[in-house]
Amino acid sequence: MDELDRQIITILEKDGRAPNATIAREVGVSEGTVRRRLKRLIGDEVIRVMAFPDPKALGFDSEALIGVQVDPDKMDQVATELSNLENTRWVALATGTFDIFAWATLPDAEKLGRFLRESVGVIPGVRRTETFVTLAIRKRDYGVPIA
């Protein structure tokens, strides 16, 4: 990946719908060059073009980060189970007090409580959970520094 790739990615992070012609003008290359670069970046799975809806705009007023402590021999199974739950948006294995973190979005606090009890808490291997309920979002950015 070179500086041109980084510039293209930076533009797409700001506007994922930016036309190739606009990107080409901004970085000073031909539209064909941008098209070839994008095809390679997507094909090599360096980037994925996706839509990230605002959960609140879709009626999901309750967001939470869930720390999960797991039996050591069950980490992969628990992570897979959490990933398969409809309301989880992000699942990561981690070091520290919690073995896994999951981000979940639900319509309201009552449904969050039920989700924790009936979906997360019953997964074999889950020892303990701690839930951090989101009070307000100050930044929602899915980009990665590429400079």
ROLUM-621459 format. One record per residue: residue number from 1; residue in one letter; x, y, z of N, C-alpha, C, O in turn. Coordinates in Angstrom, 3 decimals, padded with zeros to 6 digits, m for minus. Example, Ala and Ser with C-alpha at 12.3 -4.5 7.8 and 13.67 -1.06 7.14 Angstrom:
{atom 1,'A',{013.190,m005.690,007.800},{012.300,m004.500,007.800},{013.200,m003.300,007.800},{014.236,m003.319,008.465}}
{atom 2,'S',{012.850,m002.250,007.080},{013.670,m001.060,007.140},{012.900,000.030,007.870},{013.409,001.138,008.039}}
END
This chain:
{atom 1,'M',{000.855,m001.170,000.000},{000.000,000.000,000.000},{000.899,001.230,000.000},{001.825,001.334,000.804}}
{atom 2,'D',{000.623,002.146,m000.895},{001.442,003.349,m001.006},{000.619,004.590,m000.636},{m000.522,004.483,m000.186}}
{atom 3,'E',{001.219,005.758,m000.833},{000.573,007.012,m000.446},{m000.717,007.251,m001.219},{m001.676,007.784,m000.660}}
{atom 4,'L',{m000.762,006.869,m002.487},{m001.982,007.043,m003.277},{m003.131,006.205,m002.697},{m004.260,006.682,m002.588}}
{atom 5,'D',{m002.837,004.970,m002.331},{m003.859,004.130,m001.688},{m004.369,004.798,m000.412},{m005.573,004.832,m000.154}}
{atom 6,'R',{m003.451,005.319,000.371},{m003.836,005.986,001.626},{m004.739,007.191,001.360},{m005.713,007.414,002.079}}
{atom 7,'Q',{m004.416,007.957,000.336},{m005.226,009.129,m000.001},{m006.635,008.702,m000.434},{m007.626,009.311,m000.031}}
{atom 8,'I',{m006.709,007.671,m001.243},{m008.017,007.170,m001.696},{m008.844,006.698,m000.502},{m010.029,007.014,m000.398}}
{atom 9,'I',{m008.225,005.952,000.385},{m008.931,005.445,001.566},{m009.402,006.599,002.445},{m010.527,006.572,002.945}}
{atom 10,'T',{m008.568,007.601,002.638},{m008.932,008.761,003.458},{m010.162,009.461,002.893},{m011.060,009.845,003.642}}
{atom 11,'I',{m010.204,009.627,001.588},{m011.368,010.257,000.953},{m012.615,009.406,001.164},{m013.682,009.932,001.481}}
{atom 12,'L',{m012.485,008.098,000.991},{m013.647,007.211,001.154},{m014.112,007.138,002.606},{m015.298,006.932,002.864}}
{atom 13,'E',{m013.195,007.303,003.552},{m013.613,007.323,004.954},{m014.517,008.516,005.233},{m015.436,008.424,006.047}}
{atom 14,'K',{m014.263,009.622,004.569},{m015.091,010.812,004.752},{m016.399,010.711,003.985},{m017.439,011.176,004.452}}
{atom 15,'D',{m016.345,010.097,002.798},{m017.536,009.950,001.960},{m017.416,008.649,001.180},{m016.793,008.608,000.119}}
{atom 16,'G',{m018.015,007.587,001.711},{m017.947,006.273,001.087},{m018.602,006.201,m000.276},{m018.411,005.230,m001.009}}
{atom 17,'R',{m019.380,007.230,m000.628},{m020.052,007.269,m001.926},{m019.357,008.197,m002.918},{m019.911,008.499,m003.974}}
{atom 18,'A',{m018.163,008.647,m002.592},{m017.435,009.549,m003.485},{m017.208,008.862,m004.832},{m016.691,007.746,m004.879}}
{atom 19,'P',{m017.594,009.525,m005.929},{m017.375,008.942,m007.255},{m015.880,008.842,m007.584},{m015.071,009.648,m007.125}}
{atom 20,'N',{m015.542,007.842,m008.384},{m014.145,007.667,m008.791},{m013.588,008.923,m009.447},{m012.425,009.264,m009.236}}
{atom 21,'A',{m014.405,009.616,m010.240},{m013.939,010.828,m010.915},{m013.561,011.909,m009.900},{m012.561,012.607,m010.072}}
{atom 22,'T',{m014.354,012.040,m008.856},{m014.060,013.034,m007.815},{m012.774,012.673,m007.079},{m011.933,013.533,m006.818}}
{atom 23,'I',{m012.635,011.407,m006.754},{m011.418,010.945,m006.067},{m010.206,011.198,m006.952},{m009.176,011.686,m006.486}}
{atom 24,'A',{m010.337,010.863,m008.231},{m009.226,011.042,m009.168},{m008.778,012.500,m009.234},{m007.583,012.790,m009.199}}
{atom 25,'R',{m009.753,013.425,m009.330},{m009.401,014.856,m009.368},{m008.696,015.277,m008.089},{m007.725,016.033,m008.124}}
{atom 26,'E',{m009.187,014.787,m006.968},{m008.630,015.211,m005.680},{m007.203,014.715,m005.476},{m006.385,015.413,m004.877}}
{atom 27,'V',{m006.896,013.516,m005.968},{m005.549,012.967,m005.750},{m004.636,013.153,m006.954},{m003.446,012.848,m006.882}}
{atom 28,'G',{m005.189,013.660,m008.076},{m004.366,013.991,m009.229},{m003.973,012.816,m010.114},{m002.875,012.803,m010.670}}
{atom 29,'V',{m004.854,011.831,m010.251},{m004.601,010.699,m011.145},{m005.831,010.478,m012.022},{m006.841,011.164,m011.863}}
{atom 30,'S',{m005.748,009.535,m012.930},{m006.890,009.251,m013.802},{m007.955,008.454,m013.053},{m007.686,007.804,m012.043}}
{atom 31,'E',{m009.171,008.528,m013.587},{m010.270,007.758,m013.000},{m009.994,006.261,m013.096},{m010.340,005.502,m012.191}}
{atom 32,'G',{m009.370,005.838,m014.194},{m009.021,004.424,m014.362},{m008.051,003.943,m013.287},{m008.158,002.819,m012.798}}
{atom 33,'T',{m007.110,004.801,m012.928},{m006.160,004.460,m011.864},{m006.900,004.259,m010.543},{m006.635,003.301,m009.817}}
{atom 34,'V',{m007.821,005.160,m010.238},{m008.601,005.034,m009.001},{m009.413,003.747,m009.039},{m009.458,003.014,m008.051}}
{atom 35,'R',{m010.053,003.467,m010.165},{m010.882,002.261,m010.288},{m010.038,000.999,m010.071},{m010.457,000.085,m009.361}}
{atom 36,'R',{m008.845,000.952,m010.686},{m007.964,m000.217,m010.510},{m007.494,m000.340,m009.062},{m007.460,m001.436,m008.503}}
{atom 37,'R',{m007.133,000.790,m008.464},{m006.677,000.765,m007.068},{m007.790,000.275,m006.143},{m007.555,m000.550,m005.260}}
{atom 38,'L',{m008.999,000.788,m006.351},{m010.129,000.366,m005.517},{m010.421,m001.118,m005.683},{m010.684,m001.820,m004.707}}
{atom 39,'K',{m010.374,m001.585,m006.910},{m010.622,m003.009,m007.158},{m009.609,m003.863,m006.395},{m009.974,m004.878,m005.802}}
{atom 40,'R',{m008.341,m003.456,m006.408},{m007.301,m004.194,m005.695},{m007.493,m004.097,m004.176},{m007.404,m005.102,m003.472}}
{atom 41,'L',{m007.756,m002.885,m003.677},{m007.930,m002.701,m002.232},{m009.104,m003.519,m001.704},{m009.026,m004.096,m000.620}}
{atom 42,'I',{m010.184,m003.567,m002.467},{m011.354,m004.359,m002.061},{m011.056,m005.851,m002.211},{m011.367,m006.642,m001.320}}
{atom 43,'G',{m010.460,m006.229,m003.329},{m010.138,m007.638,m003.572},{m009.163,m008.210,m002.556},{m009.286,m009.369,m002.161}}
{atom 44,'D',{m008.190,m007.403,m002.127},{m007.207,m007.832,m001.123},{m007.744,m007.689,000.301},{m007.035,m007.972,001.267}}
{atom 45,'E',{m008.988,m007.252,000.429},{m009.654,m007.057,001.723},{m008.929,m006.061,002.610},{m008.943,m006.184,003.835}}
{atom 46,'V',{m008.291,m005.066,001.984},{m007.703,m003.954,002.731},{m008.828,m003.042,003.199},{m008.790,m002.516,004.312}}
{atom 47,'I',{m009.839,m002.856,002.332},{m011.021,m002.069,002.695},{m012.275,m002.848,002.332},{m012.265,m003.728,001.471}}
{atom 48,'R',{m013.353,m002.495,003.016},{m014.681,m003.004,002.684},{m015.598,m001.805,002.592},{m015.562,m000.911,003.437}}
{atom 49,'V',{m016.410,m001.794,001.572},{m017.361,m000.706,001.408},{m018.654,m001.137,002.089},{m019.255,m002.147,001.723}}
{atom 50,'M',{m019.076,m000.357,003.090},{m020.222,m000.731,003.910},{m021.027,000.512,004.275},{m020.548,001.641,004.170}}
{atom 51,'A',{m022.249,000.274,004.700},{m023.071,001.340,005.265},{m023.115,001.135,006.776},{m023.327,000.016,007.241}}
{atom 52,'F',{m022.918,002.198,007.541},{m022.981,002.141,008.993},{m024.146,002.994,009.469},{m023.997,004.202,009.653}}
{atom 53,'P',{m025.293,002.383,009.668},{m026.453,003.162,010.110},{m026.289,003.618,011.562},{m025.571,002.997,012.346}}
{atom 54,'D',{m026.957,004.693,011.893},{m026.988,005.189,013.262},{m028.034,004.362,014.006},{m029.215,004.426,013.661}}
{atom 55,'P',{m027.632,003.584,015.024},{m028.592,002.736,015.733},{m029.804,003.505,016.261},{m030.932,003.020,016.175}}
{atom 56,'K',{m029.576,004.690,016.801},{m030.677,005.476,017.371},{m031.709,005.835,016.295},{m032.912,005.805,016.555}}
{atom 57,'A',{m031.241,006.173,015.091},{m032.151,006.516,014.001},{m033.008,005.324,013.585},{m034.077,005.498,013.001}}
{atom 58,'L',{m032.539,004.118,013.884},{m033.279,002.897,013.546},{m034.104,002.361,014.716},{m034.677,001.274,014.631}}
{atom 59,'G',{m034.163,003.130,015.810},{m034.981,002.723,016.952},{m034.254,001.918,018.004},{m034.890,001.333,018.881}}
{atom 60,'F',{m032.930,001.874,017.934},{m032.154,001.166,018.950},{m031.624,002.195,019.943},{m030.538,002.748,019.767}}
{atom 61,'D',{m032.414,002.441,020.992},{m032.078,003.489,021.956},{m031.157,003.011,023.072},{m030.700,003.817,023.882}}
{atom 62,'S',{m030.882,001.721,023.123},{m030.038,001.180,024.180},{m028.813,000.525,023.554},{m028.928,m000.469,022.836}}
{atom 63,'E',{m027.633,001.092,023.832},{m026.370,000.535,023.355},{m025.522,000.205,024.569},{m025.536,000.931,025.562}}
{atom 64,'A',{m024.784,m000.895,024.485},{m023.969,m001.295,025.622},{m022.726,m002.037,025.169},{m022.730,m002.751,024.166}}
{atom 65,'L',{m021.660,m001.848,025.937},{m020.448,m002.637,025.784},{m020.501,m003.682,026.887},{m020.673,m003.348,028.060}}
{atom 66,'I',{m020.356,m004.932,026.515},{m020.490,m006.027,027.466},{m019.141,m006.714,027.611},{m018.609,m007.267,026.648}}
{atom 67,'G',{m018.589,m006.675,028.826},{m017.362,m007.407,029.126},{m017.739,m008.802,029.591},{m018.609,m008.962,030.448}}
{atom 68,'V',{m017.090,m009.810,029.030},{m017.449,m011.198,029.328},{m016.218,m011.956,029.804},{m015.191,m011.984,029.127}}
{atom 69,'Q',{m016.335,m012.574,030.983},{m015.305,m013.492,031.453},{m015.748,m014.901,031.085},{m016.909,m015.273,031.254}}
{atom 70,'V',{m014.788,m015.679,030.576},{m015.108,m016.964,029.957},{m014.176,m018.058,030.469},{m013.021,m017.791,030.799}}
{atom 71,'D',{m014.680,m019.287,030.533},{m013.814,m020.428,030.804},{m012.723,m020.450,029.734},{m013.025,m020.301,028.550}}
{atom 72,'P',{m011.450,m020.635,030.132},{m010.349,m020.536,029.161},{m010.510,m021.428,027.928},{m010.120,m021.043,026.826}}
{atom 73,'D',{m011.073,m022.596,028.109},{m011.203,m023.513,026.976},{m012.443,m023.245,026.112},{m012.704,m023.978,025.157}}
{atom 74,'K',{m013.202,m022.199,026.446},{m014.443,m021.911,025.719},{m014.418,m020.553,025.000},{m015.445,m020.111,024.485}}
{atom 75,'M',{m013.264,m019.893,024.962},{m013.222,m018.542,024.397},{m013.714,m018.485,022.952},{m014.547,m017.643,022.616}}
{atom 76,'D',{m013.217,m019.355,022.113},{m013.621,m019.313,020.706},{m015.106,m019.631,020.534},{m015.791,m018.996,019.733}}
{atom 77,'Q',{m015.599,m020.615,021.285},{m017.022,m020.978,021.180},{m017.917,m019.835,021.649},{m018.923,m019.528,021.008}}
{atom 78,'V',{m017.554,m019.205,022.764},{m018.362,m018.098,023.280},{m018.320,m016.919,022.309},{m019.347,m016.292,022.048}}
{atom 79,'A',{m017.138,m016.617,021.778},{m017.022,m015.516,020.822},{m017.885,m015.789,019.586},{m018.530,m014.877,019.069}}
{atom 80,'T',{m017.900,m017.011,019.124},{m018.726,m017.372,017.968},{m020.201,m017.225,018.302},{m020.963,m016.669,017.511}}
{atom 81,'E',{m020.613,m017.719,019.472},{m022.021,m017.595,019.890},{m022.432,m016.124,019.983},{m023.501,m015.742,019.508}}
{atom 82,'L',{m021.574,m015.303,020.597},{m021.876,m013.874,020.703},{m021.977,m013.236,019.319},{m022.855,m012.409,019.076}}
{atom 83,'S',{m021.083,m013.619,018.421},{m021.094,m013.072,017.059},{m022.369,m013.428,016.311},{m022.819,m012.675,015.447}}
{atom 84,'N',{m022.947,m014.571,016.642},{m024.153,m015.024,015.955},{m025.437,m014.400,016.496},{m026.498,m014.559,015.893}}
{atom 85,'L',{m025.360,m013.694,017.622},{m026.550,m013.053,018.177},{m026.933,m011.848,017.339},{m026.074,m011.058,016.948}}
{atom 86,'E',{m028.207,m011.709,017.066},{m028.714,m010.650,016.195},{m028.346,m009.248,016.670},{m028.095,m008.365,015.851}}
{atom 87,'N',{m028.313,m009.038,017.966},{m028.126,m007.686,018.494},{m026.676,m007.304,018.741},{m026.409,m006.167,019.133}}
{atom 88,'T',{m025.727,m008.212,018.526},{m024.325,m007.824,018.678},{m023.827,m007.242,017.370},{m024.115,m007.758,016.290}}
{atom 89,'R',{m023.076,m006.161,017.486},{m022.547,m005.464,016.312},{m021.045,m005.638,016.165},{m020.488,m005.443,015.085}}
{atom 90,'W',{m020.395,m006.006,017.266},{m018.941,m006.082,017.291},{m018.559,m007.007,018.425},{m019.081,m006.873,019.532}}
{atom 91,'V',{m017.653,m007.949,018.173},{m017.184,m008.890,019.191},{m015.673,m009.015,019.047},{m015.162,m009.225,017.947}}
{atom 92,'A',{m014.953,m008.884,020.179},{m013.496,m008.969,020.140},{m012.963,m009.744,021.334},{m013.431,m009.558,022.457}}
{atom 93,'L',{m011.984,m010.613,021.096},{m011.268,m011.265,022.179},{m010.230,m010.277,022.687},{m009.651,m009.527,021.902}}
{atom 94,'A',{m009.988,m010.269,024.004},{m009.128,m009.247,024.584},{m008.285,m009.819,025.721},{m008.474,m010.961,026.139}}
{atom 95,'T',{m007.360,m009.009,026.210},{m006.605,m009.346,027.408},{m007.139,m008.488,028.543},{m007.847,m007.508,028.314}}
{atom 96,'G',{m006.795,m008.861,029.758},{m007.213,m008.066,030.906},{m008.317,m008.753,031.689},{m008.449,m009.976,031.658}}
{atom 97,'T',{m009.111,m007.952,032.395},{m010.165,m008.475,033.260},{m011.213,m009.264,032.490},{m011.759,m010.243,032.999}}
{atom 98,'F',{m011.494,m008.835,031.257},{m012.498,m009.515,030.448},{m011.833,m010.202,029.261},{m010.902,m009.669,028.658}}
{atom 99,'D',{m012.320,m011.378,028.943},{m011.768,m012.164,027.833},{m012.356,m011.734,026.491},{m011.695,m011.815,025.456}}
{atom 100,'I',{m013.602,m011.278,026.525},{m014.316,m010.891,025.313},{m015.097,m009.618,025.589},{m015.641,m009.432,026.677}}
{atom 101,'F',{m015.147,m008.748,024.597},{m016.023,m007.581,024.644},{m017.001,m007.683,023.484},{m016.629,m008.066,022.375}}
{atom 102,'A',{m018.253,m007.337,023.751},{m019.272,m007.309,022.702},{m020.008,m005.984,022.793},{m020.306,m005.509,023.889}}
{atom 103,'W',{m020.296,m005.397,021.665},{m021.103,m004.186,021.596},{m022.463,m004.603,021.084},{m022.570,m005.258,020.047}}
{atom 104,'A',{m023.502,m004.227,021.809},{m024.862,m004.619,021.446},{m025.761,m003.400,021.351},{m025.579,m002.423,022.077}}
{atom 105,'T',{m026.733,m003.464,020.448},{m027.730,m002.414,020.303},{m029.105,m003.051,020.416},{m029.391,m004.063,019.777}}
{atom 106,'L',{m029.953,m002.442,021.241},{m031.316,m002.938,021.446},{m032.284,m001.776,021.530},{m031.874,m000.639,021.763}}
{atom 107,'P',{m033.575,m002.053,021.339},{m034.557,m000.962,021.333},{m034.671,m000.208,022.650},{m034.884,001.004,022.644}}
{atom 108,'D',{m034.534,m000.901,023.784},{m034.693,m000.215,025.070},{m033.987,m000.998,026.168},{m033.500,m002.105,025.938}}
{atom 109,'A',{m033.935,m000.414,027.364},{m033.214,m001.018,028.493},{m033.823,m002.353,028.907},{m033.098,m003.271,029.290}}
{atom 110,'E',{m035.142,m002.471,028.835},{m035.786,m003.735,029.206},{m035.328,m004.868,028.281},{m035.031,m005.971,028.739}}
{atom 111,'K',{m035.275,m004.588,026.991},{m034.833,m005.611,026.031},{m033.341,m005.902,026.206},{m032.901,m007.032,025.992}}
{atom 112,'L',{m032.566,m004.893,026.591},{m031.159,m005.123,026.886},{m031.029,m006.088,028.056},{m030.243,m007.033,027.995}}
{atom 113,'G',{m031.788,m005.861,029.113},{m031.747,m006.753,030.268},{m032.117,m008.184,029.905},{m031.467,m009.133,030.343}}
{atom 114,'R',{m033.148,m008.328,029.113},{m033.568,m009.673,028.669},{m032.479,m010.312,027.795},{m032.197,m011.503,027.923}}
{atom 115,'F',{m031.879,m009.523,026.917},{m030.791,m010.009,026.060},{m029.634,m010.535,026.920},{m029.086,m011.603,026.652}}
{atom 116,'L',{m029.278,m009.775,027.946},{m028.173,m010.192,028.817},{m028.496,m011.488,029.554},{m027.646,m012.372,029.670}}
{atom 117,'R',{m029.715,m011.596,030.048},{m030.115,m012.786,030.811},{m030.381,m014.001,029.929},{m029.951,m015.110,030.248}}
{atom 118,'E',{m031.087,m013.795,028.824},{m031.592,m014.924,028.042},{m030.726,m015.297,026.842},{m030.841,m016.402,026.312}}
{atom 119,'S',{m029.865,m014.386,026.416},{m029.028,m014.691,025.247},{m027.550,m014.809,025.604},{m026.888,m015.762,025.194}}
{atom 120,'V',{m027.032,m013.853,026.360},{m025.607,m013.861,026.701},{m025.325,m014.762,027.895},{m024.430,m015.605,027.841}}
{atom 121,'G',{m026.074,m014.590,028.960},{m025.806,m015.319,030.205},{m025.958,m016.822,030.121},{m025.425,m017.542,030.965}}
{atom 122,'V',{m026.668,m017.309,029.130},{m026.911,m018.757,029.013},{m025.904,m019.457,028.097},{m025.974,m020.674,027.926}}
{atom 123,'I',{m024.984,m018.718,027.513},{m023.986,m019.336,026.634},{m023.046,m020.188,027.488},{m022.465,m019.684,028.449}}
{atom 124,'P',{m022.888,m021.471,027.152},{m021.964,m022.330,027.910},{m020.547,m021.759,027.898},{m020.004,m021.430,026.843}}
{atom 125,'G',{m019.962,m021.648,029.080},{m018.609,m021.118,029.214},{m018.562,m019.687,029.721},{m017.503,m019.221,030.140}}
{atom 126,'V',{m019.690,m018.976,029.693},{m019.721,m017.610,030.214},{m019.719,m017.691,031.736},{m020.614,m018.288,032.334}}
{atom 127,'R',{m018.715,m017.093,032.354},{m018.610,m017.087,033.818},{m019.288,m015.869,034.427},{m020.023,m015.972,035.409}}
{atom 128,'R',{m019.027,m014.717,033.827},{m019.498,m013.453,034.394},{m019.527,m012.405,033.299},{m018.720,m012.437,032.371}}
{atom 129,'T',{m020.465,m011.477,033.417},{m020.514,m010.346,032.488},{m020.595,m009.051,033.288},{m021.072,m009.025,034.422}}
{atom 130,'E',{m020.124,m008.000,032.676},{m020.317,m006.661,033.217},{m020.712,m005.778,032.041},{m020.053,m005.767,031.001}}
{atom 131,'T',{m021.794,m005.044,032.228},{m022.356,m004.264,031.137},{m022.140,m002.779,031.377},{m022.404,m002.260,032.461}}
{atom 132,'F',{m021.653,m002.109,030.340},{m021.412,m000.676,030.377},{m022.410,m000.045,029.414},{m022.234,m000.109,028.197}}
{atom 133,'V',{m023.443,000.557,029.955},{m024.503,001.139,029.131},{m024.064,002.511,028.630},{m023.558,003.334,029.392}}
{atom 134,'T',{m024.265,002.738,027.348},{m023.907,004.003,026.723},{m024.914,005.076,027.111},{m026.118,004.904,026.920}}
{atom 135,'L',{m024.419,006.182,027.655},{m025.281,007.308,028.012},{m025.398,008.307,026.868},{m026.466,008.871,026.629}}
{atom 136,'A',{m024.290,008.520,026.164},{m024.289,009.452,025.027},{m023.114,009.105,024.122},{m022.076,008.634,024.586}}
{atom 137,'I',{m023.288,009.340,022.843},{m022.218,009.118,021.867},{m021.628,010.472,021.486},{m022.349,011.356,021.025}}
{atom 138,'R',{m020.340,010.633,021.675},{m019.661,011.875,021.307},{m018.924,011.733,019.980},{m018.678,012.720,019.286}}
{atom 139,'K',{m018.577,010.504,019.636},{m017.896,010.250,018.372},{m018.252,008.846,017.918},{m018.199,007.896,018.698}}
{atom 140,'R',{m018.610,008.728,016.667},{m018.888,007.419,016.079},{m018.102,007.372,014.774},{m018.576,007.842,013.739}}
{atom 141,'D',{m016.907,006.807,014.827},{m016.006,006.775,013.683},{m015.452,005.366,013.561},{m014.910,004.822,014.522}}
{atom 142,'Y',{m015.585,004.783,012.400},{m015.136,003.410,012.204},{m013.822,003.345,011.436},{m013.345,002.262,011.098}}
{atom 143,'G',{m013.238,004.511,011.163},{m012.007,004.555,010.397},{m010.800,004.187,011.244},{m010.872,004.104,012.470}}
{atom 144,'V',{m009.683,003.970,010.548},{m008.429,003.625,011.179},{m007.389,004.616,010.691},{m007.343,004.900,009.494}}
{atom 145,'P',{m006.543,005.159,011.576},{m005.491,006.065,011.100},{m004.585,005.325,010.115},{m004.073,004.251,010.429}}
{atom 146,'I',{m004.388,005.892,008.937},{m003.585,005.195,007.930},{m002.339,005.986,007.543},{m001.609,005.591,006.634}}
{atom 147,'A',{m002.100,007.078,008.216},{m000.938,007.921,007.859},{000.346,007.287,008.293},{001.418,007.852,008.077}}
END
